[in-house]
C-alpha cells in the first residue's frame, strides 16, 4: 500500500528509495510466508533476511511525514519482530 501511495505523492523522485524498499519488503514477506506455510527447512534463514529488510524499510519510511509511510514503518517493525521470533 505504501509504495502505491508514494507514487501519488507530488515529489515521486524524493520517494524513490521508499518505493523500492516497500516493494522489496512486500516481496520478501510473501516469500517468507510461503516458506513457512510449506514448512521449508530454509524458512528460519529467510525470516532472518525478511526481518532485516523490514527494518530497513521501516527506517526509510520513518523519514517521511506522510501518514501512509508512518503506518508502513509501524507495520514493518511489527513484522520484523515476528520474523525474528520465527527465526529463533
C-alpha positions, 0 to 999 in steps of 0.5 A: 500500500505504501509504495502505491501511495508514494507514487501519488505523492507530488515529489515521486523522485524524493520517494524513490528509495521508499518505493523500492524498499516497500516493494522489496519488503512486500516481496520478501514477506510473501516469500517468507510466508510461503516458506513457512506455510510449506514448512521449508527447512530454509524458512528460519534463514529467510525470516532472518533476511525478511526481518532485516529488510523490514527494518530497513524499510521501516527506517526509510519510511520513518523519514517521511511525514506522510501518514501512509509511510508512518503506518508502513514503518509501524507495520514493518517493525511489527513484522520484523519482530515476528520474523525474528521470533520465527527465526529463533 
